[in-house]
Amino acid sequence: MIPSVLFVCLGNICRSPLAEAALRVEAERSGLDLIVDSAGTGNWHAGEPPDRRAIAVARRHGVDISGLRARQVRPDDFRRFTHIVALDHDNLSDLRKLAPADAMAELSLLLDHVEGRAGQAVADPWFGDEAAFDVTWAEVTAAAKGLAARLRAGR
Ligand code: 4NP
């Protein structure tokens, strides 16, 4: 079975679209076949493209995420994805509440996939400046490498 990964943050316009982009880049670079998507626990931004600062940081790293559109996570996601990765602890606890009894997806925190950072949250850059988005990009890129290595090993 092809692994499938859903990244989940609050709005699906800053952190999780960047995580989606970073894993797509890493999968392509390393020849890993997978399905990647992202969603938000909230629905305020449903249908909107990523935040312009997220689009800008991805563009600085050679990825165009302007075509992505926000959506809210739904119970069926727990049956469709093998892995659901939360960006922070609030996202993780909201996901646990939403999970149906027959959920298949393994839940984790994004930084669980970075050595030495397990259990930590990716800070929301929404209220930050451009530098905050650079920090987010560095974190999601490190996690994408760790997650891709794990998936290549079939774990
Ligand atoms: P995200 O950032 O969860 O990384 O997409 C946010 C974007 C918008 C809001 C909150 C977080 N908001 O409250 O509108």
Backbone and ligand atoms as CSV (ligand in chain L), in Angstrom:
chain,resi,resn,atom,element,x,y,z
A,1,MET,N,N,0.845,-1.201,0.000
A,1,MET,CA,C,0.000,0.000,0.000
A,1,MET,C,C,0.883,1.256,0.000
A,2,ILE,N,N,0.509,2.220,-0.821
A,2,ILE,CA,C,1.238,3.491,-0.866
A,2,ILE,C,C,0.935,4.259,0.423
A,3,PRO,N,N,1.965,4.751,1.124
A,3,PRO,CA,C,1.680,5.545,2.320
A,3,PRO,C,C,0.980,6.857,1.946
A,4,SER,N,N,0.100,7.298,2.820
A,4,SER,CA,C,-0.609,8.555,2.575
A,4,SER,C,C,-0.565,9.380,3.852
A,5,VAL,N,N,-0.170,10.644,3.699
A,5,VAL,CA,C,0.088,11.500,4.860
A,5,VAL,C,C,-0.774,12.751,4.775
A,6,LEU,N,N,-1.499,13.034,5.852
A,6,LEU,CA,C,-2.293,14.261,5.955
A,6,LEU,C,C,-1.709,15.110,7.077
A,7,PHE,N,N,-1.289,16.335,6.749
A,7,PHE,CA,C,-0.795,17.267,7.760
A,7,PHE,C,C,-1.953,18.144,8.204
A,8,VAL,N,N,-2.065,18.362,9.518
A,8,VAL,CA,C,-3.195,19.133,10.044
A,8,VAL,C,C,-2.719,20.228,11.002
A,9,CYS,N,N,-3.117,21.487,10.700
A,9,CYS,CA,C,-2.895,22.605,11.621
A,9,CYS,C,C,-4.255,23.241,11.911
A,10,LEU,N,N,-4.278,24.484,12.351
A,10,LEU,CA,C,-5.551,25.115,12.715
A,10,LEU,C,C,-6.274,25.665,11.480
A,11,GLY,N,N,-5.579,26.494,10.701
A,11,GLY,CA,C,-6.250,27.173,9.593
A,11,GLY,C,C,-6.060,26.547,8.218
A,12,ASN,N,N,-5.033,25.680,8.092
A,12,ASN,CA,C,-4.638,25.084,6.791
A,12,ASN,C,C,-4.221,26.157,5.779
A,13,ILE,N,N,-3.684,27.273,6.302
A,13,ILE,CA,C,-3.172,28.285,5.361
A,13,ILE,C,C,-1.710,28.665,5.648
A,14,CYS,N,N,-1.154,28.238,6.778
A,14,CYS,CA,C,0.253,28.569,7.069
A,14,CYS,C,C,1.116,27.316,7.210
A,15,ARG,N,N,0.952,26.610,8.336
A,15,ARG,CA,C,1.889,25.522,8.643
A,15,ARG,C,C,1.669,24.248,7.840
A,16,SER,N,N,0.412,23.748,7.805
A,16,SER,CA,C,0.226,22.443,7.137
A,16,SER,C,C,0.433,22.479,5.620
A,17,PRO,N,N,0.104,23.587,4.915
A,17,PRO,CA,C,0.446,23.599,3.485
A,17,PRO,C,C,1.959,23.574,3.267
A,18,LEU,N,N,2.726,24.203,4.200
A,18,LEU,CA,C,4.189,24.182,4.084
A,18,LEU,C,C,4.718,22.773,4.350
A,19,ALA,N,N,4.123,22.073,5.317
A,19,ALA,CA,C,4.530,20.684,5.587
A,19,ALA,C,C,4.226,19.798,4.383
A,20,GLU,N,N,3.056,20.018,3.791
A,20,GLU,CA,C,2.668,19.266,2.588
A,20,GLU,C,C,3.698,19.490,1.475
A,21,ALA,N,N,4.068,20.753,1.259
A,21,ALA,CA,C,5.037,21.088,0.205
A,21,ALA,C,C,6.391,20.454,0.494
A,22,ALA,N,N,6.838,20.534,1.749
A,22,ALA,CA,C,8.161,20.010,2.109
A,22,ALA,C,C,8.219,18.494,1.913
A,23,LEU,N,N,7.143,17.790,2.268
A,23,LEU,CA,C,7.169,16.327,2.092
A,23,LEU,C,C,7.106,15.959,0.615
A,24,ARG,N,N,6.367,16.754,-0.158
A,24,ARG,CA,C,6.301,16.485,-1.596
A,24,ARG,C,C,7.702,16.637,-2.227
A,25,VAL,N,N,8.412,17.699,-1.831
A,25,VAL,CA,C,9.770,17.929,-2.330
A,25,VAL,C,C,10.679,16.765,-1.942
A,26,GLU,N,N,10.617,16.364,-0.682
A,26,GLU,CA,C,11.493,15.302,-0.179
A,26,GLU,C,C,11.174,13.962,-0.847
A,27,ALA,N,N,9.889,13.683,-1.066
A,27,ALA,CA,C,9.485,12.424,-1.707
A,27,ALA,C,C,10.002,12.376,-3.139
A,28,GLU,N,N,9.889,13.519,-3.823
A,28,GLU,CA,C,10.358,13.577,-5.210
A,28,GLU,C,C,11.872,13.405,-5.261
A,29,ARG,N,N,12.562,14.086,-4.347
A,29,ARG,CA,C,14.026,14.029,-4.304
A,29,ARG,C,C,14.518,12.608,-4.048
A,30,SER,N,N,13.786,11.876,-3.196
A,30,SER,CA,C,14.271,10.554,-2.792
A,30,SER,C,C,13.541,9.416,-3.499
A,31,GLY,N,N,12.677,9.749,-4.470
A,31,GLY,CA,C,11.999,8.703,-5.239
A,31,GLY,C,C,11.006,7.884,-4.423
A,32,LEU,N,N,10.340,8.547,-3.484
A,32,LEU,CA,C,9.354,7.856,-2.640
A,32,LEU,C,C,7.960,8.111,-3.186
A,33,ASP,N,N,7.186,7.020,-3.357
A,33,ASP,CA,C,5.831,7.134,-3.886
A,33,ASP,C,C,4.869,7.308,-2.714
A,34,LEU,N,N,4.180,8.434,-2.644
A,34,LEU,CA,C,3.206,8.620,-1.567
A,34,LEU,C,C,2.142,9.637,-1.951
A,35,ILE,N,N,1.107,9.675,-1.129
A,35,ILE,CA,C,0.019,10.640,-1.296
A,35,ILE,C,C,0.148,11.638,-0.149
A,36,VAL,N,N,0.082,12.934,-0.456
A,36,VAL,CA,C,0.213,13.969,0.585
A,36,VAL,C,C,-0.931,14.963,0.453
A,37,ASP,N,N,-1.462,15.388,1.593
A,37,ASP,CA,C,-2.508,16.402,1.602
A,37,ASP,C,C,-2.388,17.166,2.923
A,38,SER,N,N,-3.187,18.226,3.081
A,38,SER,CA,C,-3.214,18.940,4.352
A,38,SER,C,C,-4.621,19.460,4.598
A,39,ALA,N,N,-4.917,19.750,5.858
A,39,ALA,CA,C,-6.248,20.224,6.251
A,39,ALA,C,C,-6.121,21.008,7.546
A,40,GLY,N,N,-7.204,21.687,7.927
A,40,GLY,CA,C,-7.224,22.444,9.173
A,40,GLY,C,C,-8.293,21.903,10.112
A,41,THR,N,N,-8.092,22.085,11.414
A,41,THR,CA,C,-9.151,21.687,12.351
A,41,THR,C,C,-10.295,22.706,12.296
A,42,GLY,N,N,-9.987,23.946,11.919
A,42,GLY,CA,C,-11.011,24.986,11.776
A,42,GLY,C,C,-11.454,25.120,10.328
A,43,ASN,N,N,-12.563,25.827,10.129
A,43,ASN,CA,C,-13.052,25.980,8.741
A,43,ASN,C,C,-13.117,27.435,8.270
A,44,TRP,N,N,-12.522,28.364,9.063
A,44,TRP,CA,C,-12.619,29.797,8.710
A,44,TRP,C,C,-12.019,30.110,7.351
A,45,HIS,N,N,-11.016,29.360,6.949
A,45,HIS,CA,C,-10.312,29.695,5.705
A,45,HIS,C,C,-10.592,28.711,4.578
A,46,ALA,N,N,-11.615,27.860,4.757
A,46,ALA,CA,C,-11.911,26.839,3.739
A,46,ALA,C,C,-12.071,27.478,2.367
A,47,GLY,N,N,-11.426,26.885,1.370
A,47,GLY,CA,C,-11.507,27.382,-0.003
A,47,GLY,C,C,-10.473,28.435,-0.352
A,48,GLU,N,N,-9.745,28.920,0.678
A,48,GLU,CA,C,-8.750,29.981,0.423
A,48,GLU,C,C,-7.372,29.404,0.110
A,49,PRO,N,N,-6.566,30.162,-0.653
A,49,PRO,CA,C,-5.172,29.753,-0.878
A,49,PRO,C,C,-4.366,29.967,0.404
A,50,PRO,N,N,-3.140,29.424,0.472
A,50,PRO,CA,C,-2.298,29.669,1.648
A,50,PRO,C,C,-2.048,31.165,1.861
A,51,ASP,N,N,-1.686,31.499,3.102
A,51,ASP,CA,C,-1.285,32.860,3.467
A,51,ASP,C,C,-0.162,33.315,2.520
A,52,ARG,N,N,-0.184,34.613,2.138
A,52,ARG,CA,C,0.815,35.087,1.160
A,52,ARG,C,C,2.241,34.917,1.669
A,53,ARG,N,N,2.430,34.968,2.998
A,53,ARG,CA,C,3.786,34.787,3.544
A,53,ARG,C,C,4.237,33.331,3.441
A,54,ALA,N,N,3.267,32.401,3.526
A,54,ALA,CA,C,3.590,30.976,3.334
A,54,ALA,C,C,3.917,30.719,1.862
A,55,ILE,N,N,3.119,31.324,0.970
A,55,ILE,CA,C,3.399,31.183,-0.473
A,55,ILE,C,C,4.809,31.722,-0.763
A,56,ALA,N,N,5.157,32.855,-0.119
A,56,ALA,CA,C,6.455,33.492,-0.382
A,56,ALA,C,C,7.624,32.634,0.114
A,57,VAL,N,N,7.511,32.065,1.317
A,57,VAL,CA,C,8.647,31.275,1.821
A,57,VAL,C,C,8.820,30.006,0.991
A,58,ALA,N,N,7.705,29.389,0.579
A,58,ALA,CA,C,7.810,28.196,-0.275
A,58,ALA,C,C,8.456,28.570,-1.607
A,59,ARG,N,N,8.061,29.725,-2.142
A,59,ARG,CA,C,8.627,30.166,-3.429
A,59,ARG,C,C,10.133,30.395,-3.309
A,60,ARG,N,N,10.570,30.963,-2.158
A,60,ARG,CA,C,12.016,31.178,-1.952
A,60,ARG,C,C,12.781,29.856,-1.967
A,61,HIS,N,N,12.059,28.757,-1.675
A,61,HIS,CA,C,12.703,27.434,-1.681
A,61,HIS,C,C,12.302,26.628,-2.903
A,62,GLY,N,N,11.763,27.315,-3.901
A,62,GLY,CA,C,11.528,26.672,-5.195
A,62,GLY,C,C,10.236,25.884,-5.330
A,63,VAL,N,N,9.268,26.099,-4.431
A,63,VAL,CA,C,8.001,25.366,-4.503
A,63,VAL,C,C,6.830,26.335,-4.640
A,64,ASP,N,N,5.945,26.040,-5.561
A,64,ASP,CA,C,4.751,26.879,-5.748
A,64,ASP,C,C,3.569,26.235,-5.019
A,65,ILE,N,N,3.093,26.873,-3.947
A,65,ILE,CA,C,1.932,26.320,-3.223
A,65,ILE,C,C,0.686,27.182,-3.423
A,66,SER,N,N,0.749,28.112,-4.391
A,66,SER,CA,C,-0.368,29.050,-4.549
A,66,SER,C,C,-1.652,28.372,-5.024
A,67,GLY,N,N,-1.530,27.165,-5.597
A,67,GLY,CA,C,-2.718,26.460,-6.093
A,67,GLY,C,C,-3.438,25.654,-5.020
A,68,LEU,N,N,-2.849,25.544,-3.824
A,68,LEU,CA,C,-3.504,24.777,-2.755
A,68,LEU,C,C,-4.723,25.540,-2.241
A,69,ARG,N,N,-5.727,24.825,-1.763
A,69,ARG,CA,C,-6.923,25.450,-1.188
A,69,ARG,C,C,-7.205,24.793,0.153
A,70,ALA,N,N,-7.525,25.632,1.156
A,70,ALA,CA,C,-7.751,25.122,2.513
A,70,ALA,C,C,-9.035,24.303,2.598
A,71,ARG,N,N,-9.004,23.305,3.451
A,71,ARG,CA,C,-10.205,22.528,3.756
A,71,ARG,C,C,-10.139,22.088,5.209
A,72,GLN,N,N,-11.289,21.736,5.744
A,72,GLN,CA,C,-11.354,21.270,7.129
A,72,GLN,C,C,-11.185,19.751,7.169
A,73,VAL,N,N,-10.503,19.269,8.194
A,73,VAL,CA,C,-10.345,17.820,8.369
A,73,VAL,C,C,-11.713,17.189,8.655
A,74,ARG,N,N,-11.934,15.953,8.199
A,74,ARG,CA,C,-13.218,15.288,8.417
A,74,ARG,C,C,-12.974,13.845,8.865
A,75,PRO,N,N,-13.971,13.238,9.535
A,75,PRO,CA,C,-13.769,11.882,10.070
A,75,PRO,C,C,-13.269,10.886,9.023
A,76,ASP,N,N,-13.726,11.006,7.781
A,76,ASP,CA,C,-13.313,10.045,6.761
A,76,ASP,C,C,-11.802,10.086,6.503
A,77,ASP,N,N,-11.149,11.227,6.825
A,77,ASP,CA,C,-9.698,11.311,6.646
A,77,ASP,C,C,-8.984,10.230,7.456
A,78,PHE,N,N,-9.559,9.839,8.585
A,78,PHE,CA,C,-8.925,8.825,9.445
A,78,PHE,C,C,-8.970,7.433,8.822
A,79,ARG,N,N,-9.855,7.258,7.835
A,79,ARG,CA,C,-9.932,5.974,7.117
A,79,ARG,C,C,-9.147,6.028,5.813
A,80,ARG,N,N,-8.957,7.225,5.279
A,80,ARG,CA,C,-8.306,7.368,3.963
A,80,ARG,C,C,-6.787,7.495,4.051
A,81,PHE,N,N,-6.271,8.017,5.171
A,81,PHE,CA,C,-4.826,8.247,5.291
A,81,PHE,C,C,-4.193,7.242,6.250
A,82,THR,N,N,-2.945,6.843,5.923
A,82,THR,CA,C,-2.221,5.941,6.826
A,82,THR,C,C,-1.593,6.727,7.976
A,83,HIS,N,N,-1.250,7.997,7.720
A,83,HIS,CA,C,-0.603,8.815,8.745
A,83,HIS,C,C,-1.260,10.200,8.781
A,84,ILE,N,N,-1.634,10.654,9.977
A,84,ILE,CA,C,-2.114,12.022,10.148
A,84,ILE,C,C,-1.162,12.705,11.117
A,85,VAL,N,N,-0.600,13.836,10.678
A,85,VAL,CA,C,0.471,14.481,11.433
A,85,VAL,C,C,0.022,15.877,11.857
A,86,ALA,N,N,-0.087,16.072,13.180
A,86,ALA,CA,C,-0.540,17.351,13.733
A,86,ALA,C,C,0.646,18.288,13.909
A,87,LEU,N,N,0.397,19.582,13.693
A,87,LEU,CA,C,1.488,20.547,13.830
A,87,LEU,C,C,1.704,20.983,15.278
A,88,ASP,N,N,0.624,21.000,16.093
A,88,ASP,CA,C,0.819,21.343,17.507
A,88,ASP,C,C,-0.104,20.511,18.395
A,89,HIS,N,N,-0.013,20.721,19.705
A,89,HIS,CA,C,-0.750,19.878,20.656
A,89,HIS,C,C,-2.255,20.095,20.585
A,90,ASP,N,N,-2.687,21.329,20.330
A,90,ASP,CA,C,-4.133,21.583,20.195
A,90,ASP,C,C,-4.680,20.805,18.997
A,91,ASN,N,N,-3.954,20.843,17.890
A,91,ASN,CA,C,-4.379,20.117,16.693
A,91,ASN,C,C,-4.494,18.627,17.024
A,92,LEU,N,N,-3.491,18.105,17.753
A,92,LEU,CA,C,-3.474,16.669,18.085
A,92,LEU,C,C,-4.659,16.307,18.966
A,93,SER,N,N,-4.967,17.138,19.953
A,93,SER,CA,C,-6.081,16.789,20.833
A,93,SER,C,C,-7.417,16.950,20.097
A,94,ASP,N,N,-7.543,17.934,19.207
A,94,ASP,CA,C,-8.767,18.050,18.396
A,94,ASP,C,C,-8.925,16.821,17.489
A,95,LEU,N,N,-7.825,16.344,16.940
A,95,LEU,CA,C,-7.882,15.172,16.055
A,95,LEU,C,C,-8.321,13.934,16.835
A,96,ARG,N,N,-7.816,13.790,18.066
A,96,ARG,CA,C,-8.199,12.622,18.875
A,96,ARG,C,C,-9.696,12.623,19.144
A,97,LYS,N,N,-10.266,13.827,19.324
A,97,LYS,CA,C,-11.715,13.927,19.584
A,97,LYS,C,C,-12.518,13.591,18.337
A,98,LEU,N,N,-11.977,13.923,17.179
A,98,LEU,CA,C,-12.698,13.739,15.914
A,98,LEU,C,C,-12.576,12.314,15.373
A,99,ALA,N,N,-11.569,11.561,15.825
A,99,ALA,CA,C,-11.280,10.245,15.237
A,99,ALA,C,C,-12.441,9.273,15.393
A,100,PRO,N,N,-12.896,8.645,14.308
A,100,PRO,CA,C,-13.954,7.642,14.416
A,100,PRO,C,C,-13.399,6.343,15.008
A,101,ALA,N,N,-14.303,5.473,15.442
A,101,ALA,CA,C,-13.883,4.223,16.090
A,101,ALA,C,C,-13.045,3.356,15.160
A,102,ASP,N,N,-13.329,3.433,13.853
A,102,ASP,CA,C,-12.590,2.583,12.908
A,102,ASP,C,C,-11.443,3.337,12.221
A,103,ALA,N,N,-10.871,4.308,12.920
A,103,ALA,CA,C,-9.748,5.066,12.355
A,103,ALA,C,C,-8.583,4.127,12.039
A,104,MET,N,N,-7.969,4.361,10.905
A,104,MET,CA,C,-6.810,3.546,10.494
A,104,MET,C,C,-5.514,4.342,10.677
A,105,ALA,N,N,-5.609,5.659,10.500
A,105,ALA,CA,C,-4.417,6.507,10.490
A,105,ALA,C,C,-3.673,6.500,11.820
A,106,GLU,N,N,-2.348,6.498,11.724
A,106,GLU,CA,C,-1.506,6.659,12.909
A,106,GLU,C,C,-1.322,8.153,13.145
A,107,LEU,N,N,-1.588,8.581,14.378
A,107,LEU,CA,C,-1.468,10.008,14.714
A,107,LEU,C,C,-0.092,10.310,15.294
A,108,SER,N,N,0.472,11.452,14.896
A,108,SER,CA,C,1.730,11.882,15.507
A,108,SER,C,C,1.802,13.399,15.463
A,109,LEU,N,N,2.814,13.931,16.164
A,109,LEU,CA,C,3.128,15.362,16.086
A,109,LEU,C,C,4.242,15.517,15.055
A,110,LEU,N,N,4.206,16.583,14.289
A,110,LEU,CA,C,5.202,16.769,13.235
A,110,LEU,C,C,6.632,16.636,13.762
A,111,LEU,N,N,6.928,17.282,14.899
A,111,LEU,CA,C,8.309,17.287,15.374
A,111,LEU,C,C,8.722,15.971,16.028
A,112,ASP,N,N,7.775,15.015,16.173
A,112,ASP,CA,C,8.154,13.652,16.580
A,112,ASP,C,C,9.084,13.042,15.535
A,113,HIS,N,N,9.042,13.589,14.319
A,113,HIS,CA,C,9.838,13.030,13.221
A,113,HIS,C,C,11.204,13.692,13.087
A,114,VAL,N,N,11.544,14.541,14.067
A,114,VAL,CA,C,12.856,15.200,14.077
A,114,VAL,C,C,13.590,14.770,15.345
A,115,GLU,N,N,14.784,14.208,15.176
A,115,GLU,CA,C,15.535,13.721,16.322
A,115,GLU,C,C,15.759,14.827,17.354
A,116,GLY,N,N,15.472,14.527,18.597
A,116,GLY,CA,C,15.699,15.487,19.678
A,116,GLY,C,C,14.573,16.482,19.878
A,117,ARG,N,N,13.504,16.392,19.052
A,117,ARG,CA,C,12.421,17.378,19.174
A,117,ARG,C,C,11.054,16.719,19.379
A,118,ALA,N,N,11.046,15.430,19.669
A,118,ALA,CA,C,9.777,14.714,19.878
A,118,ALA,C,C,8.949,15.407,20.948
A,119,GLY,N,N,7.651,15.501,20.706
A,119,GLY,CA,C,6.739,16.084,21.684
A,119,GLY,C,C,6.634,17.595,21.610
A,120,GLN,N,N,7.429,18.224,20.728
A,120,GLN,CA,C,7.380,19.688,20.622
A,120,GLN,C,C,6.395,20.138,19.538
A,121,ALA,N,N,5.931,21.386,19.668
A,121,ALA,CA,C,4.965,21.951,18.729
A,121,ALA,C,C,5.643,22.868,17.715
A,122,VAL,N,N,5.062,22.935,16.522
A,122,VAL,CA,C,5.478,23.934,15.533
A,122,VAL,C,C,4.675,25.195,15.851
A,123,ALA,N,N,5.379,26.277,16.221
A,123,ALA,CA,C,4.699,27.523,16.593
A,123,ALA,C,C,3.922,28.086,15.409
A,124,ASP,N,N,2.775,28.685,15.708
A,124,ASP,CA,C,1.965,29.287,14.654
A,124,ASP,C,C,2.621,30.592,14.197
A,125,PRO,N,N,3.004,30.689,12.925
A,125,PRO,CA,C,3.674,31.906,12.455
A,125,PRO,C,C,2.690,33.013,12.071
A,126,TRP,N,N,1.384,32.735,12.191
A,126,TRP,CA,C,0.307,33.646,11.763
A,126,TRP,C,C,0.504,35.063,12.299
A,127,PHE,N,N,0.873,35.169,13.594
A,127,PHE,CA,C,1.065,36.494,14.199
A,127,PHE,C,C,2.518,36.954,14.113
A,128,GLY,N,N,3.355,36.161,13.458
A,128,GLY,CA,C,4.776,36.490,13.382
A,128,GLY,C,C,5.125,37.279,12.138
A,129,ASP,N,N,6.437,37.449,11.922
A,129,ASP,CA,C,6.913,38.167,10.735
A,129,ASP,C,C,7.456,37.144,9.728
A,130,GLU,N,N,8.143,37.655,8.721
A,130,GLU,CA,C,8.663,36.760,7.680
A,130,GLU,C,C,9.631,35.740,8.266
A,131,ALA,N,N,10.404,36.168,9.276
A,131,ALA,CA,C,11.379,35.262,9.894
A,131,ALA,C,C,10.678,34.072,10.554
A,132,ALA,N,N,9.458,34.302,11.066
A,132,ALA,CA,C,8.708,33.214,11.693
A,132,ALA,C,C,8.382,32.132,10.655
A,133,PHE,N,N,8.115,32.571,9.435
A,133,PHE,CA,C,7.828,31.613,8.363
A,133,PHE,C,C,9.094,30.861,7.939
A,134,ASP,N,N,10.261,31.501,8.072
A,134,ASP,CA,C,11.524,30.796,7.794
A,134,ASP,C,C,11.741,29.686,8.817
A,135,VAL,N,N,11.390,29.965,10.086
A,135,VAL,CA,C,11.516,28.939,11.133
A,135,VAL,C,C,10.576,27.775,10.806
A,136,THR,N,N,9.338,28.106,10.424
A,136,THR,CA,C,8.372,27.047,10.071
A,136,THR,C,C,8.916,26.196,8.929
A,137,TRP,N,N,9.445,26.857,7.909
A,137,TRP,CA,C,9.969,26.106,6.754
A,137,TRP,C,C,11.084,25.146,7.181
A,138,ALA,N,N,12.002,25.638,8.040
A,138,ALA,CA,C,13.113,24.796,8.509
A,138,ALA,C,C,12.569,23.588,9.274
A,139,GLU,N,N,11.542,23.812,10.107
A,139,GLU,CA,C,10.993,22.710,10.902
A,139,GLU,C,C,10.274,21.685,10.030
A,140,VAL,N,N,9.448,22.149,9.104
A,140,VAL,CA,C,8.701,21.188,8.277
A,140,VAL,C,C,9.645,20.438,7.330
A,141,THR,N,N,10.728,21.088,6.918
A,141,THR,CA,C,11.702,20.418,6.047
A,141,THR,C,C,12.438,19.312,6.803
A,142,ALA,N,N,12.845,19.611,8.038
A,142,ALA,CA,C,13.528,18.598,8.858
A,142,ALA,C,C,12.597,17.412,9.110
A,143,ALA,N,N,11.335,17.705,9.410
A,143,ALA,CA,C,10.368,16.634,9.682
A,143,ALA,C,C,10.090,15.813,8.423
A,144,ALA,N,N,10.022,16.488,7.277
A,144,ALA,CA,C,9.758,15.776,6.017
A,144,ALA,C,C,10.867,14.774,5.739
A,145,LYS,N,N,12.115,15.147,6.018
A,145,LYS,CA,C,13.242,14.229,5.806
A,145,LYS,C,C,13.120,13.017,6.731
A,146,GLY,N,N,12.803,13.266,8.001
A,146,GLY,CA,C,12.666,12.167,8.966
A,146,GLY,C,C,11.505,11.252,8.628
A,147,LEU,N,N,10.390,11.859,8.254
A,147,LEU,CA,C,9.195,11.077,7.925
A,147,LEU,C,C,9.417,10.263,6.652
A,148,ALA,N,N,10.046,10.875,5.657
A,148,ALA,CA,C,10.298,10.159,4.394
A,148,ALA,C,C,11.233,8.970,4.635
A,149,ALA,N,N,12.224,9.160,5.492
A,149,ALA,CA,C,13.161,8.049,5.795
A,149,ALA,C,C,12.403,6.897,6.445
A,150,ARG,N,N,11.487,7.237,7.357
A,150,ARG,CA,C,10.679,6.237,8.041
A,150,ARG,C,C,9.776,5.493,7.058
A,151,LEU,N,N,9.149,6.250,6.162
A,151,LEU,CA,C,8.224,5.625,5.206
A,151,LEU,C,C,8.991,4.748,4.212
A,152,ARG,N,N,10.193,5.203,3.833
A,152,ARG,CA,C,11.010,4.374,2.926
A,152,ARG,C,C,11.363,3.058,3.594
A,153,ALA,N,N,11.545,3.083,4.916
A,153,ALA,CA,C,11.868,1.873,5.664
A,153,ALA,C,C,10.615,1.044,5.945
A,154,GLY,N,N,9.463,1.537,5.477
A,154,GLY,CA,C,8.205,0.796,5.628
A,154,GLY,C,C,7.610,0.860,7.023
A,155,ARG,N,N,7.940,1.935,7.784
A,155,ARG,CA,C,7.416,2.053,9.146
A,155,ARG,C,C,6.392,3.163,9.253
L,1,4NP,P1,P,-2.177,27.784,10.494
L,1,4NP,O1,O,-2.187,29.323,10.952
L,1,4NP,O2,O,-2.951,27.001,11.526
L,1,4NP,O3,O,-0.725,27.434,10.513
L,1,4NP,O4,O,-2.787,27.738,9.122
L,1,4NP,C1,C,-3.384,30.005,11.245
L,1,4NP,C2,C,-4.022,30.706,10.267
L,1,4NP,C3,C,-5.189,31.389,10.554
L,1,4NP,C4,C,-5.706,31.367,11.824
L,1,4NP,C5,C,-5.057,30.631,12.798
L,1,4NP,C6,C,-3.899,29.953,12.500
L,1,4NP,N1,N,-6.885,32.079,12.142
L,1,4NP,O5,O,-7.253,32.109,13.320
L,1,4NP,O6,O,-7.528,32.629,11.258
